[in-house]
Amino acid sequence: MEGQGDVDVAEQSKHDLQSLLFSPDRDFLIRNNGDEVKVDNLKGKKVGLYFSASWCGPCQQFTPNLVEVYNELSPKGDFEIVFVSADQDDEAFKGYFSKMPWLAIPFSDSSTRDRLDESFKVMGIPYLVILDENGKVVTEEGVEFIRDYGVDAYPFTQERIKEIKDEEEKAKWEEPLKFFLASRSRDFVISANGNKVSISELKGNTIGLYFAESSYRKCIKFTPKLVEVYEKLKAKGEKFEVVMIPVDDDEESFNQSFEKMPWLSLPYDDKSCVKLARYFEIPTIPALAIIGPDGRTLQSDVVEAIEEHGTETYPFTPEKFSELEEKYKAKRDAQTLESILVSGDLDFVIGKDGHKVPISDLVGKNILLYFSAHWCPPCRAFTPKLVETYHQIKAKDDAFELIFISSDRDQTSFEEYFSQMPWLALPFEDDRKEYLDRIFKVRGIPMLVAIGPTGRTVTTEARTVVMSHGSDAYPFTEARLKEIEAENEEMAKGWPKKVKHELHEHELELIRRPEYGCDGCKEGGAVWSFYCEECDFDLHPKCALEENKGAKGDREDDTEVGTKTKEGYVCDGDVCRKA
């Protein structure tokens, strides 16, 4: 995380470096070879105070960038950095400081380090404060400036950053392709054989900016599909080009992968890679942003569209995507169980003993698709509730089945988790899983999708429905949910809007709550709760009313009221997100 000091620090006229960096027993700073450097040597220089630590992941990622900037600026002789360590021991400090070419407060001087933390109100690291020649705070956003602009940000003033942004905005409109692909020191991209290709040669093309890491599993799976689309479009004579934006940690892996690619790339570890990832707000990889022939952004990510439609996505215009959306809707309207669960010879699911169950045997049934994994805590919390619901539904309707779609990491984990389940499953690492993830837009697990007897999707939010209503919600249709809603409203008729209860000091208000844990009986609850927002305190209606009949509340009448409640689980977090 990054620290943010309060505005009043920046508004101070100046800091005296002597009083900032001295201590009663020390008038020097140190280098990583043990040399001592008098604080007086910093007079007349711009100084960066770098608050960092070896245990901090973001610090470890940022420090190499700062080293690169420092090494470029150091020959000027007017800039220095002082490391203010937040390490936990001297050994960790020395190991981390050994990678730094600048000065540091000795680790033994904890009082000065603590005083600097307090003076600049350091709330997180990495944190870089820049002082000018007179000790005045120029910026407390040194980390952000260097991440975004590198050495170009020097002397790190707000005026300089505004100048850079103005130049970028001008370039964005006058030469948009260079805005995306060029840097101050580079006006080319590279081909797989190492040749430099001028960015000006790409004008008039539709450009795909491919954010990928060569060793990442999802990129390895998607890249061949993109190669296929790229080569087909080039064979048709389309003016389409792909420029890879590598996010690899290892240069050798990048080189080995890129030499097999038919397209272009930014150089490995080019600063523009980070800039572009931030500009397009890339949350995950692979991602493919599209720049139109006029240099304007057409789409921020078309990976899913290419996986679904291939070359049909070209030329990636809003009109083309509207057309594809209509096709997608038509396809979903015509969806059958076979269309989503049969792929070539893969026309079956498996039972507990591994025997194959043909998809044809499931046609005409209500089906739940359960996307889950053993490593996922919310999944493990939800599965027992789903098992209970499954048995209750099967007891009243045999035309129902559930299929487990595993995201487990290995066969052993899959088998162990599946052994706890009474239903069917897609085989582990089955090729159909990727297609199902895509068409149902699985972004997190657990996820439960309901498929009706015709094979069309009833809802992709069946997990929430099961948590709230259990088997009562079957078959999970909108009509059934409306019936339940009416039943819930009827259930609450005559209940007081507010009650006082001996278990809680504040008045409790009747509200709708999809899931909660009762602070009275400690069981799960759903739909209705008597709730204290200030204390986040819940009581089941049965706990608040049946055991509190004599309490005075804001009742519409004084008749005895009871209610049945549902069993449920409160997960620690709502979902486990994908990498």
C-alpha positions as CSV (number, residue, x, y, z in Angstrom):
1,M,0.0,0.0,0.0
2,E,1.1,3.6,-0.4
3,G,1.2,6.2,2.2
4,Q,-0.5,9.5,2.0
5,G,0.6,12.3,4.3
6,D,-1.7,15.1,5.3
7,V,-1.8,18.3,3.3
8,D,-0.4,20.4,6.1
9,V,3.0,18.7,5.7
10,A,3.2,19.8,2.1
11,E,2.2,23.3,3.0
12,Q,5.0,23.8,5.5
13,S,7.5,26.4,4.2
14,K,10.6,24.1,4.5
15,H,12.3,21.5,6.7
16,D,15.8,21.8,8.1
17,L,17.7,18.7,6.9
18,Q,20.0,19.0,9.9
19,S,17.2,18.7,12.4
20,L,15.4,16.1,10.2
21,L,18.3,13.7,9.7
22,F,20.6,14.4,12.6
23,S,20.5,12.8,16.1
24,P,22.4,13.9,19.2
25,D,24.9,11.1,18.6
26,R,25.1,11.2,14.8
27,D,25.8,13.8,12.1
28,F,26.1,11.3,9.2
29,L,24.2,9.0,6.9
30,I,25.5,5.6,5.7
31,R,26.0,3.8,2.4
32,N,25.5,0.1,2.0
33,N,29.3,-0.4,2.0
34,G,29.5,1.1,5.5
35,D,30.8,4.5,4.4
36,E,29.6,7.5,6.4
37,V,28.4,10.6,4.6
38,K,27.9,13.9,6.4
39,V,24.4,15.3,6.3
40,D,26.0,18.6,5.4
41,N,26.7,17.1,1.9
42,L,23.0,17.3,1.1
43,K,22.9,21.0,1.2
44,G,21.7,22.5,-2.0
45,K,20.4,19.1,-3.3
46,K,16.9,17.8,-3.9
47,V,16.3,15.0,-1.4
48,G,13.9,12.1,-1.6
49,L,13.0,10.4,1.8
50,Y,12.2,6.8,0.9
51,F,10.1,5.0,3.5
52,S,10.2,1.3,2.6
53,A,10.9,-2.2,4.0
54,S,12.0,-5.6,2.8
55,W,8.9,-7.4,4.0
56,C,6.6,-5.1,1.9
57,G,5.8,-6.7,-1.5
58,P,4.9,-3.4,-3.2
59,C,8.1,-1.9,-1.9
60,Q,10.1,-4.8,-3.5
61,Q,8.3,-4.1,-6.8
62,F,8.9,-0.4,-6.7
63,T,12.5,-0.2,-5.5
64,P,14.1,-1.4,-8.8
65,N,12.2,1.4,-10.6
66,L,13.6,3.9,-8.1
67,V,17.1,2.6,-8.5
68,E,16.8,3.0,-12.3
69,V,15.7,6.7,-11.9
70,Y,18.3,7.4,-9.3
71,N,21.1,6.0,-11.4
72,E,20.0,8.3,-14.3
73,L,19.8,11.4,-12.1
74,S,22.8,10.8,-9.9
75,P,25.4,12.1,-12.4
76,K,23.6,15.5,-12.2
77,G,24.9,15.8,-8.7
78,D,21.8,17.7,-7.4
79,F,19.6,14.8,-6.3
80,E,19.9,12.3,-3.4
81,I,17.7,9.7,-1.7
82,V,17.7,8.7,1.9
83,F,16.2,5.3,2.9
84,V,14.1,5.4,6.0
85,S,13.7,1.7,6.9
86,A,10.6,0.0,8.4
87,D,12.4,-3.3,8.6
88,Q,12.0,-5.5,11.7
89,D,15.6,-6.3,12.3
90,D,19.1,-5.2,11.3
91,E,19.7,-8.3,9.2
92,A,16.6,-7.6,7.0
93,F,17.6,-3.9,6.8
94,K,21.2,-4.8,5.6
95,G,19.9,-7.3,3.0
96,Y,17.4,-4.8,1.5
97,F,19.8,-1.8,1.7
98,S,22.4,-3.8,-0.2
99,K,20.3,-3.3,-3.3
100,M,20.2,0.4,-2.9
101,P,22.8,2.9,-4.3
102,W,21.7,5.8,-2.1
103,L,22.0,6.8,1.6
104,A,20.1,5.6,4.7
105,I,19.4,6.4,8.3
106,P,21.3,3.8,10.3
107,F,18.9,1.1,11.4
108,S,20.2,1.5,15.0
109,D,18.8,5.0,15.0
110,S,15.1,4.0,15.6
111,S,14.3,7.3,17.2
112,T,15.1,9.3,14.1
113,R,13.2,6.8,11.9
114,D,10.2,7.0,14.2
115,R,10.4,10.8,14.2
116,L,10.4,11.0,10.4
117,D,7.4,8.6,10.2
118,E,5.5,10.9,12.5
119,S,6.7,14.2,10.9
120,F,5.5,13.1,7.4
121,K,2.5,11.2,8.8
122,V,3.5,8.0,6.9
123,M,0.4,5.8,6.8
124,G,1.8,3.1,4.4
125,I,4.7,2.1,2.3
126,P,6.3,2.5,-0.2
127,Y,6.2,6.3,0.4
128,L,8.5,8.8,-1.2
129,V,8.6,12.5,-0.1
130,I,10.6,14.9,-2.3
131,L,12.2,18.0,-0.7
132,D,13.6,20.8,-2.9
133,E,17.0,22.5,-2.3
134,N,15.6,24.6,0.5
135,G,13.9,21.7,2.3
136,K,10.4,22.5,1.1
137,V,8.1,19.5,0.4
138,V,7.7,19.4,-3.4
139,T,5.5,16.3,-3.4
140,E,4.4,13.4,-1.3
141,E,3.4,11.5,-4.4
142,G,6.9,10.5,-5.4
143,V,6.0,6.8,-5.8
144,E,3.1,7.6,-8.1
145,F,5.2,10.1,-10.2
146,I,8.0,7.6,-10.7
147,R,5.7,4.7,-11.4
148,D,3.9,6.7,-14.1
149,Y,6.6,8.8,-15.6
150,G,10.0,7.6,-14.4
151,V,12.9,9.9,-14.8
152,D,10.8,12.2,-17.0
153,A,9.0,13.4,-13.8
154,Y,12.2,15.1,-12.5
155,P,12.3,17.5,-10.7
156,F,9.1,16.0,-9.4
157,T,7.1,19.2,-9.1
158,Q,3.4,19.5,-9.8
159,E,4.3,21.9,-12.6
160,R,6.5,19.3,-14.2
161,I,3.7,16.6,-14.0
162,K,1.2,19.1,-15.4
163,E,3.6,19.7,-18.3
164,I,3.9,16.0,-19.0
165,K,0.1,15.5,-18.9
166,D,-0.4,18.4,-21.2
167,E,2.1,16.9,-23.7
168,E,0.4,13.5,-23.4
169,E,-3.1,15.0,-24.0
170,K,-1.8,16.8,-27.0
171,A,-0.2,13.7,-28.4
172,K,-3.3,11.7,-27.7
173,W,-5.3,13.9,-30.1
174,E,-2.6,14.7,-32.6
175,E,-0.8,11.4,-32.8
176,P,-2.8,8.9,-30.8
177,L,-0.9,5.8,-31.9
178,K,2.3,7.3,-30.6
179,F,0.6,8.2,-27.4
180,F,-0.2,4.5,-26.8
181,L,3.0,2.9,-28.2
182,A,5.9,5.3,-28.1
183,S,8.0,6.7,-25.2
184,R,10.3,9.7,-25.0
185,S,13.2,7.5,-25.9
186,R,11.5,5.0,-28.3
187,D,9.4,5.4,-31.4
188,F,9.4,1.8,-32.5
189,V,8.1,-1.7,-31.6
190,I,10.0,-4.9,-32.2
191,S,9.3,-8.0,-34.3
192,A,10.1,-11.5,-33.2
193,N,13.4,-11.5,-35.1
194,G,14.5,-8.4,-33.2
195,N,14.0,-5.9,-35.9
196,K,12.7,-2.4,-35.0
197,V,9.4,-1.4,-36.7
198,S,8.5,2.3,-36.7
199,I,5.3,3.1,-35.0
200,S,4.4,5.3,-37.9
201,E,4.2,2.2,-40.1
202,L,1.2,1.0,-38.1
203,K,-0.9,4.1,-38.9
204,G,-4.3,3.2,-40.5
205,N,-4.3,-0.3,-38.9
206,T,-6.6,-1.7,-36.3
207,I,-4.3,-2.5,-33.5
208,G,-4.8,-5.1,-30.7
209,L,-2.7,-4.5,-27.6
210,Y,-2.2,-7.9,-26.1
211,F,-1.5,-7.9,-22.4
212,A,0.0,-11.3,-21.5
213,E,2.5,-13.3,-19.6
214,S,4.2,-16.1,-21.5
215,S,4.1,-18.6,-18.6
216,Y,0.6,-17.9,-17.3
217,R,-1.8,-20.8,-17.9
218,K,-4.7,-18.7,-19.2
219,C,-2.4,-16.8,-21.6
220,I,-1.0,-20.1,-22.8
221,K,-4.5,-21.3,-23.6
222,F,-5.7,-18.1,-25.3
223,T,-2.6,-17.2,-27.3
224,P,-3.1,-20.0,-29.9
225,K,-6.7,-18.8,-30.5
226,L,-5.4,-15.3,-31.0
227,V,-2.7,-16.5,-33.4
228,E,-5.4,-18.3,-35.4
229,V,-7.6,-15.2,-35.6
230,Y,-4.6,-13.0,-36.5
231,E,-3.4,-15.2,-39.3
232,K,-6.8,-15.6,-40.8
233,L,-7.4,-11.8,-40.8
234,K,-3.9,-11.2,-42.3
235,A,-4.6,-13.9,-45.0
236,K,-7.8,-12.0,-46.0
237,G,-5.7,-8.8,-46.4
238,E,-7.2,-7.1,-43.4
239,K,-5.2,-4.2,-41.9
240,F,-5.0,-5.7,-38.5
241,E,-1.9,-5.9,-36.2
242,V,-1.2,-7.1,-32.7
243,V,1.3,-5.5,-30.4
244,M,2.2,-7.6,-27.4
245,I,2.4,-5.7,-24.0
246,P,4.5,-8.1,-22.0
247,V,4.0,-8.3,-18.3
248,D,6.6,-11.1,-17.8
249,D,8.8,-11.2,-14.7
250,D,11.5,-13.2,-16.6
251,E,13.1,-11.8,-19.8
252,E,14.3,-15.3,-21.0
253,S,10.8,-16.7,-20.8
254,F,9.4,-13.7,-22.7
255,N,12.1,-14.1,-25.4
256,Q,11.5,-17.8,-25.8
257,S,7.8,-17.3,-26.2
258,F,7.9,-14.1,-28.3
259,E,10.2,-15.6,-31.0
260,K,7.4,-18.0,-31.9
261,M,4.8,-15.2,-32.3
262,P,3.7,-13.7,-35.7
263,W,3.1,-10.2,-34.3
264,L,5.0,-7.3,-32.8
265,S,5.7,-6.3,-29.2
266,L,6.9,-3.6,-26.9
267,P,10.4,-4.3,-25.6
268,Y,10.6,-6.4,-22.5
269,D,10.2,-4.3,-19.2
270,D,9.4,-1.2,-21.2
271,K,7.9,1.5,-18.9
272,S,5.0,1.9,-21.4
273,C,3.7,-1.6,-20.4
274,V,2.8,-0.3,-16.9
275,K,1.4,2.9,-18.3
276,L,-0.9,1.1,-20.7
277,A,-2.1,-1.4,-18.1
278,R,-3.1,1.5,-15.9
279,Y,-4.7,3.4,-18.8
280,F,-6.9,0.5,-19.9
281,E,-7.5,-0.5,-16.3
282,I,-6.5,-4.1,-17.0
283,P,-7.8,-6.2,-14.1
284,T,-6.5,-9.6,-15.3
285,I,-4.7,-11.3,-18.1
286,P,-4.9,-12.2,-20.9
287,A,-6.5,-9.0,-22.1
288,L,-6.8,-7.5,-25.7
289,A,-7.5,-3.8,-26.0
290,I,-8.4,-2.6,-29.5
291,I,-7.3,0.7,-31.1
292,G,-9.1,1.7,-34.2
293,P,-7.6,2.9,-37.5
294,D,-8.0,6.5,-36.3
295,G,-6.0,5.7,-33.2
296,R,-9.0,5.9,-30.8
297,T,-9.9,3.1,-28.4
298,L,-12.6,0.8,-29.7
299,Q,-12.8,-1.8,-27.0
300,S,-10.9,-2.2,-23.7
301,D,-10.9,-6.1,-23.8
302,V,-12.1,-8.5,-26.5
303,V,-10.7,-11.8,-25.2
304,E,-14.1,-13.3,-24.4
305,A,-15.5,-12.1,-27.7
306,I,-12.7,-13.7,-29.6
307,E,-13.0,-17.0,-27.7
308,E,-16.7,-17.0,-28.5
309,H,-16.8,-15.6,-32.0
310,G,-13.3,-15.8,-33.5
311,T,-12.8,-13.7,-36.6
312,E,-16.4,-12.6,-36.5
313,T,-15.4,-10.0,-33.9
314,Y,-13.4,-8.1,-36.5
315,P,-13.3,-5.0,-37.0
316,F,-14.3,-4.8,-33.3
317,T,-16.5,-1.8,-33.7
318,P,-19.5,-1.0,-31.5
319,E,-21.8,-1.9,-34.4
320,K,-20.1,-5.3,-34.8
321,F,-20.5,-6.0,-31.1
322,S,-24.2,-5.0,-31.2
323,E,-24.6,-7.5,-34.0
324,L,-22.8,-10.2,-32.0
325,E,-24.9,-9.5,-29.0
326,E,-28.0,-10.1,-31.0
327,K,-26.6,-13.4,-32.2
328,Y,-25.6,-14.3,-28.6
329,K,-29.2,-13.6,-27.4
330,A,-30.6,-15.7,-30.2
331,K,-28.2,-18.5,-29.4
332,R,-29.2,-18.4,-25.7
333,D,-32.8,-18.4,-26.6
334,A,-32.2,-21.6,-28.6
335,Q,-30.0,-23.1,-25.9
336,T,-30.5,-26.8,-25.1
337,L,-28.8,-29.0,-22.6
338,E,-26.9,-30.8,-25.4
339,S,-25.7,-27.5,-26.8
340,I,-23.9,-26.5,-23.6
341,L,-22.9,-29.9,-22.3
342,V,-22.1,-31.9,-25.4
343,S,-18.8,-31.3,-27.3
344,G,-17.8,-34.0,-29.8
345,D,-17.2,-37.3,-28.0
346,L,-17.7,-35.5,-24.7
347,D,-21.4,-36.3,-24.3
348,F,-21.5,-37.5,-20.7
349,V,-21.0,-36.6,-17.0
350,I,-19.8,-39.0,-14.3
351,G,-21.4,-40.5,-11.2
352,K,-19.8,-41.4,-7.9
353,D,-18.1,-44.6,-9.1
354,G,-16.8,-42.9,-12.3
355,H,-19.5,-44.5,-14.5
356,K,-20.6,-42.3,-17.4
357,V,-24.1,-40.8,-17.5
358,P,-25.1,-39.7,-21.0
359,I,-26.3,-36.1,-21.3
360,S,-29.3,-37.5,-23.2
361,D,-30.5,-39.1,-20.0
362,L,-30.7,-35.7,-18.4
363,V,-32.7,-33.9,-21.1
364,G,-36.0,-32.7,-19.9
365,K,-34.9,-32.4,-16.2
366,N,-34.2,-29.3,-14.1
367,I,-30.5,-29.1,-13.8
368,L,-28.2,-27.1,-11.4
369,L,-24.6,-26.5,-12.5
370,Y,-22.4,-26.0,-9.4
371,F,-19.1,-24.2,-10.1
372,S,-17.0,-24.8,-7.0
373,A,-13.6,-26.0,-5.6
374,H,-12.3,-27.6,-2.5
375,W,-9.7,-24.8,-2.0
376,C,-12.4,-22.2,-1.8
377,P,-13.7,-21.5,1.8
378,P,-17.1,-20.0,0.7
379,C,-17.6,-23.1,-1.4
380,R,-16.9,-25.5,1.4
381,A,-19.3,-23.5,3.6
382,F,-22.1,-23.5,1.0
383,T,-21.8,-27.2,-0.1
384,P,-23.5,-28.7,3.0
385,K,-26.5,-26.4,2.5
386,L,-26.6,-27.4,-1.1
387,V,-26.4,-31.1,-0.2
388,E,-29.4,-30.7,2.1
389,T,-31.3,-28.8,-0.6
390,Y,-30.5,-31.4,-3.2
391,H,-31.8,-34.3,-1.1
392,Q,-35.0,-32.3,-0.3
393,I,-35.7,-31.6,-4.0
394,K,-34.9,-35.2,-5.1
395,A,-37.3,-36.5,-2.5
396,K,-40.2,-34.6,-4.2
397,D,-39.0,-34.6,-7.9
398,D,-36.8,-37.1,-9.5
399,A,-36.7,-35.0,-12.7
400,F,-33.9,-33.0,-11.1
401,E,-30.1,-33.3,-11.1
402,L,-27.0,-31.3,-10.2
403,I,-23.6,-31.3,-11.9
404,F,-20.4,-30.3,-10.2
405,I,-18.1,-28.2,-12.4
406,S,-14.7,-28.3,-10.6
407,S,-12.1,-25.6,-10.3
408,D,-9.9,-27.8,-8.2
409,R,-6.1,-27.7,-8.6
410,D,-5.5,-31.5,-9.0
411,Q,-7.3,-34.8,-9.4
412,T,-6.8,-35.8,-5.8
413,S,-8.5,-32.6,-4.5
414,F,-11.3,-33.0,-7.0
415,E,-11.9,-36.6,-5.9
416,E,-11.8,-35.8,-2.2
417,Y,-14.3,-32.9,-2.7
418,F,-16.6,-34.9,-5.0
419,S,-16.7,-37.7,-2.5
420,Q,-18.7,-35.4,-0.2
421,M,-21.3,-34.8,-2.9
422,P,-24.4,-36.9,-3.8
423,W,-24.7,-35.7,-7.4
424,L,-23.0,-35.9,-10.8
425,A,-19.9,-34.1,-12.1
426,L,-18.0,-33.1,-15.2
427,P,-14.7,-35.0,-15.2
428,F,-11.7,-33.2,-13.8
429,E,-10.1,-30.8,-16.3
430,D,-12.8,-31.5,-18.9
431,D,-12.5,-29.3,-21.9
432,R,-16.1,-28.3,-21.6
433,K,-15.5,-26.4,-18.4
434,E,-13.8,-23.5,-20.2
435,Y,-16.8,-23.1,-22.4
436,L,-19.2,-23.2,-19.5
437,D,-17.1,-20.6,-17.6
438,R,-17.3,-18.3,-20.6
439,I,-21.0,-18.6,-21.5
440,F,-22.1,-18.2,-17.9
441,K,-19.5,-15.5,-17.2
442,V,-18.1,-17.2,-14.1
443,R,-16.1,-14.6,-12.3
444,G,-16.0,-16.1,-8.9
445,I,-17.0,-19.2,-7.0
446,P,-19.2,-20.7,-5.6
447,M,-21.7,-20.1,-8.4
448,L,-24.9,-22.0,-9.1
449,V,-26.7,-21.9,-12.5
450,A,-30.2,-23.2,-12.9
451,I,-31.2,-24.8,-16.3
452,G,-34.8,-25.5,-17.0
453,P,-36.4,-28.6,-18.7
454,T,-36.0,-27.0,-22.1
455,G,-32.3,-26.5,-21.6
456,R,-32.6,-22.7,-21.3
457,T,-31.0,-20.8,-18.5
458,V,-33.4,-20.0,-15.7
459,T,-31.0,-18.0,-13.5
460,T,-27.2,-17.6,-12.9
461,E,-28.0,-16.5,-9.3
462,A,-29.3,-19.7,-7.9
463,R,-26.7,-19.7,-5.1
464,T,-28.3,-16.6,-3.5
465,V,-31.8,-18.2,-4.0
466,V,-30.7,-21.4,-2.3
467,M,-29.1,-19.6,0.6
468,S,-32.3,-17.6,1.2
469,H,-35.0,-20.2,0.5
470,G,-33.4,-23.6,0.2
471,S,-35.5,-26.2,-1.6
472,D,-38.6,-24.0,-1.3
473,A,-37.3,-22.0,-4.3
474,Y,-37.3,-25.0,-6.6
475,P,-37.5,-24.9,-9.7
476,F,-35.9,-21.4,-9.2
477,T,-38.1,-19.7,-11.8
478,E,-39.1,-16.1,-11.7
479,A,-42.7,-17.2,-11.1
480,R,-41.7,-19.3,-8.1
481,L,-39.6,-16.5,-6.6
482,K,-42.6,-14.2,-6.9
483,E,-44.7,-16.7,-5.0
484,I,-42.1,-16.9,-2.3
485,E,-42.0,-13.1,-2.1
486,A,-45.7,-13.0,-1.6
487,E,-45.4,-15.7,1.1
488,N,-42.7,-13.7,2.8
489,E,-44.8,-10.6,2.9
490,E,-47.7,-12.6,4.3
491,M,-45.4,-14.1,6.9
492,A,-44.6,-10.7,8.3
493,K,-48.1,-9.4,8.6
494,G,-48.9,-8.5,12.1
495,W,-45.3,-8.5,13.2
496,P,-44.1,-5.4,15.1
497,K,-41.9,-3.0,13.2
498,K,-39.7,-2.7,16.2
499,V,-39.1,-4.6,19.4
500,K,-37.0,-4.5,22.6
501,H,-35.3,-7.7,23.6
502,E,-33.4,-8.7,26.8
503,L,-30.5,-9.9,24.7
504,H,-29.7,-6.5,23.3
505,E,-29.6,-3.0,24.7
506,H,-31.0,-1.2,21.7
507,E,-34.3,-1.4,19.9
508,L,-34.4,-3.9,17.0
509,E,-36.0,-3.0,13.7
510,L,-37.7,-5.5,11.3
511,I,-35.8,-5.5,8.0
512,R,-35.2,-7.8,5.0
513,R,-31.8,-9.6,5.2
514,P,-30.7,-12.1,2.5
515,E,-28.3,-14.0,4.8
516,Y,-27.3,-13.5,8.5
517,G,-26.3,-15.3,11.6
518,C,-28.7,-15.0,14.5
519,D,-27.1,-13.6,17.6
520,G,-29.7,-15.4,19.7
521,C,-29.7,-19.1,18.7
522,K,-26.5,-18.8,16.7
523,E,-28.1,-20.4,13.6
524,G,-28.2,-19.0,10.1
525,G,-31.1,-16.9,9.0
526,A,-32.6,-15.3,5.9
527,V,-35.4,-13.1,4.6
528,W,-36.5,-11.3,7.8
529,S,-34.4,-10.2,10.8
530,F,-34.9,-8.0,13.8
531,Y,-31.8,-5.9,13.4
532,C,-29.7,-3.3,15.1
533,E,-27.6,-1.5,12.5
534,E,-25.4,0.3,15.0
535,C,-24.2,-3.0,16.5
536,D,-24.8,-5.3,13.6
537,F,-27.0,-7.5,15.8
538,D,-29.5,-9.9,14.3
539,L,-32.3,-12.0,15.9
540,H,-34.5,-14.5,14.1
541,P,-38.2,-13.5,14.2
542,K,-38.8,-16.7,16.2
543,C,-36.1,-15.6,18.7
544,A,-37.2,-12.0,18.9
545,L,-41.0,-12.8,19.2
546,E,-41.6,-16.3,20.6
547,E,-39.2,-15.8,23.4
548,N,-40.2,-12.1,23.9
549,K,-43.9,-12.2,23.8
550,G,-44.3,-10.0,26.7
551,A,-42.0,-7.3,25.4
552,K,-43.6,-4.1,24.2
553,G,-43.2,-3.3,20.6
554,D,-44.7,-1.3,17.8
555,R,-47.3,-4.0,17.1
556,E,-50.2,-3.6,14.9
557,D,-52.0,-6.0,17.3
558,D,-51.2,-8.1,20.3
559,T,-51.9,-11.5,18.8
560,E,-49.4,-14.3,19.3
561,V,-47.1,-14.5,16.3
562,G,-44.7,-17.3,15.2
563,T,-42.7,-18.1,12.1
564,K,-40.7,-20.8,10.5
565,T,-37.1,-20.0,9.6
566,K,-34.7,-21.5,7.1
567,E,-31.4,-23.1,7.9
568,G,-28.3,-21.3,6.4
569,Y,-24.6,-20.6,6.5
570,V,-22.8,-17.2,6.7
571,C,-19.7,-17.4,4.6
572,D,-16.4,-15.7,5.5
573,G,-16.5,-13.4,2.5
574,D,-18.8,-13.7,-0.4
575,V,-16.7,-15.3,-3.2
576,C,-13.2,-16.5,-4.0
577,R,-12.0,-14.5,-7.1
578,K,-10.1,-16.1,-10.1
579,A,-6.0,-15.2,-10.9
